[in-house]
Amino acid sequence: MSRADDFRRARNASIAELKRLERQTTGEVRKLLEEADREITRLLAAQPSDYQRWRLGELHAGVREQLAAFGKGAAQAADAKAEAWWQAGVQSIDGPLAAGEIRLAALFSSPDPRQLLAMRSFMTSRIEGISAELVGRVNRELGKVIVGLQEPFKAIEVVRGHLEGGTGRALTVVRTELGRAYSTAGHERMLQAGQVLPGLRKQWRRSGKLHSRLTHDLADGQQQAPNDPFLVGGEKLMYPRDPDATPQNTVNCGCVSLPIMESWEVSHPAARPFTDAELAGDANKRRAAELRGGS
């Protein structure tokens, strides 16, 4: 197997590892909220009859306890995975370059982890904030039951809607912030590598999601020097989920930045072609293909 084959395989492995980490981490967070959902639904279904409505204060406490447990558990689960995402970001550069017989670990220490600490703190506070917000929303619905403005069965329906919304927001925070840690670590490693590899460039690679941003699909294959930004939808991003970019260009982004050397062959040195399934399933993909000139 040639060095170019090893390089391509290592790049693909780094993408696969990112997807594995995302499935694992979001699965744990989703499981935690599903457990809270089941328990809160049980508490609501067992609520007292009209003449016992004064006992709903106990229900408030039970719901608050379940949501607090979710917030703490989800924050801890995400925080525990942050180091793995950071190291995977470093490996997304080290792995392909090592396949090309360039071993960065022998030349540089790992990127400064202080950025990771700040990201972890921000992420956990955001997740716990979502939990606190859910407590307020659920308690408002229970208050309506207490004063007789809403039937319990209707409260269950509304509360479950709030919980589903909370799941979505929590998972968005986890995907975005852990993905940002991954990309930041990769970028810092890329800057280190650029010091010893004059021909090194970075390549934007689209996420592969069916319903992704048109501008991110159009950026696919774009190459820049390590110190230069990508141009994505008219905005400059040093890497996917760049914290200096707008939320519209970063939240829930699944794109990656990969190392590339002009002398090393890759399967798609420019944009990766869309599959027939992608073109059939998403109008943005069809539009991107048109703008690319039919690719």
Secondary structure, 3 states (H helix, E strand, C coil): CCHHHHHHHHHHHHHHHHHHHHHHHHHHHHHHHHHHHHHHHHHHHCCCCHHHHHHHHHHHHHHHHHHHHHHHHHHHHHHHHHHHHHHHHHHHHHHHHHHCCCCHHHCCCCCCCHHHHHHHHHHHHHHHHHHHHHHHHHHHHHHHHHCCCCCHHHHHHHHHHHHHHHHHHHHHHHHHHHHHHHHHHHHHHHHHHHCCCCCEEEEEECCCCCCCCHHHHHHCCCEECCCCCEEECCEEECCCCCCCCCHHHCCCCCCEEEEEECCCCCCCCCCCCCCHHHHHHCHHHHHHHHHHCCC
